[in-house]
Amino acid sequence: MLIPIPYVHAGIGLTMALTSIPLILRRVPMNRAYGIRIRKAYVSAENWYALNAFGGKLLLGYGVLLIVFGLLALSTAPAPSSPWAPVFLLVPLLGLVPVLLLIVAYARGLPEG
């Protein structure tokens, strides 16, 4: 059984939103498995928490956007077996690119050490 694509978007959005909350609240200590893991984040604990709080807010917003998109698209989404299904699945996920670019731009403003 194939899962309708809007449910996939909503599920990804919900997962992203829920996993971003500890980052926003600065509850995730420096590690190599969970959080915004770029070079600037590992310079100091201050950088880690600042970068993860900023990135967490962006990811929370994007996650909520995906949830809303998924719910609004329930009646218009192509069937999972449609040739348009991959396009409908991937295009909304491309919104993650600007989010990641904003995180990298924010990191450039953080101190080197």
C-alpha positions as CSV (number, residue, x, y, z in Angstrom):
1,M,0.0,0.0,0.0
2,L,1.4,3.4,-1.0
3,I,1.2,6.3,1.3
4,P,-0.5,9.4,-0.1
5,I,2.1,12.1,-0.8
6,P,0.5,14.8,1.3
7,Y,0.8,12.5,4.3
8,V,4.5,12.1,3.5
9,H,4.9,15.9,3.5
10,A,3.0,16.3,6.7
11,G,5.0,13.5,8.3
12,I,8.3,15.0,7.3
13,G,7.1,18.4,8.5
14,L,6.0,17.1,11.9
15,T,9.2,15.2,12.4
16,M,11.2,18.3,11.5
17,A,9.2,20.5,13.7
18,L,9.4,18.2,16.7
19,T,13.1,17.6,16.4
20,S,13.8,21.3,16.1
21,I,12.3,22.2,19.4
22,P,15.2,20.9,21.6
23,L,17.6,22.8,19.3
24,I,15.6,26.0,19.8
25,L,15.5,25.5,23.6
26,R,19.3,25.0,23.6
27,R,18.9,21.5,25.2
28,V,21.2,19.6,22.8
29,P,24.9,19.6,23.8
30,M,27.6,19.6,21.2
31,N,27.7,16.2,19.5
32,R,28.2,14.6,16.1
33,A,24.8,13.1,15.6
34,Y,22.0,15.6,16.2
35,G,21.9,19.3,15.4
36,I,23.4,21.7,12.9
37,R,26.7,20.1,12.3
38,I,29.0,22.4,10.4
39,R,32.5,23.5,11.1
40,K,31.6,26.8,12.8
41,A,29.3,25.0,15.2
42,Y,32.2,23.1,16.7
43,V,34.3,26.2,17.4
44,S,32.8,26.8,20.8
45,A,29.7,25.9,22.9
46,E,28.4,29.4,22.3
47,N,28.6,28.9,18.5
48,W,26.9,25.5,18.8
49,Y,24.0,26.8,20.8
50,A,23.5,30.0,18.8
51,L,23.7,28.2,15.5
52,N,21.4,25.4,16.5
53,A,18.8,27.8,18.0
54,F,18.8,29.8,14.8
55,G,18.7,26.7,12.6
56,G,16.0,25.1,14.8
57,K,13.7,28.1,14.4
58,L,14.1,28.0,10.6
59,L,13.5,24.2,10.6
60,L,10.5,24.6,12.8
61,G,9.0,27.2,10.5
62,Y,9.7,25.0,7.4
63,G,8.3,21.9,9.2
64,V,5.0,23.8,10.0
65,L,4.9,25.0,6.4
66,L,5.3,21.4,5.1
67,I,2.5,20.2,7.5
68,V,0.2,23.0,6.2
69,F,1.1,22.2,2.6
70,G,0.4,18.5,3.1
71,L,-3.0,19.2,4.6
72,L,-4.0,21.7,1.9
73,A,-2.8,19.3,-0.8
74,L,-4.9,16.4,0.3
75,S,-7.6,16.9,-2.3
76,T,-5.3,18.0,-5.2
77,A,-2.3,15.7,-4.9
78,P,-1.6,13.1,-7.6
79,A,-2.0,9.5,-6.8
80,P,1.3,7.8,-5.6
81,S,1.3,5.8,-8.8
82,S,1.0,8.8,-11.0
83,P,4.0,9.9,-13.1
84,W,3.6,13.3,-11.5
85,A,4.0,11.9,-8.0
86,P,7.8,12.3,-7.8
87,V,7.6,15.9,-8.9
88,F,4.9,16.6,-6.3
89,L,6.9,14.9,-3.7
90,L,10.3,16.6,-4.4
91,V,9.4,20.2,-5.3
92,P,8.1,21.2,-1.8
93,L,11.2,19.6,-0.3
94,L,13.4,22.0,-2.4
95,G,12.3,24.7,0.1
96,L,14.9,23.2,2.4
97,V,17.7,24.6,0.2
98,P,17.1,28.3,1.2
99,V,16.8,27.2,4.9
100,L,20.2,25.6,4.7
101,L,21.7,28.6,2.9
102,L,20.4,30.9,5.6
103,I,22.0,28.7,8.3
104,V,25.3,28.8,6.5
105,A,25.1,32.6,6.1
106,Y,24.3,32.9,9.8
107,A,27.3,30.8,10.7
108,R,29.6,33.1,8.7
109,G,28.8,35.8,11.2
110,L,29.8,33.8,14.2
111,P,33.2,34.2,15.8
112,E,36.1,31.9,14.7
113,G,37.1,31.0,18.2
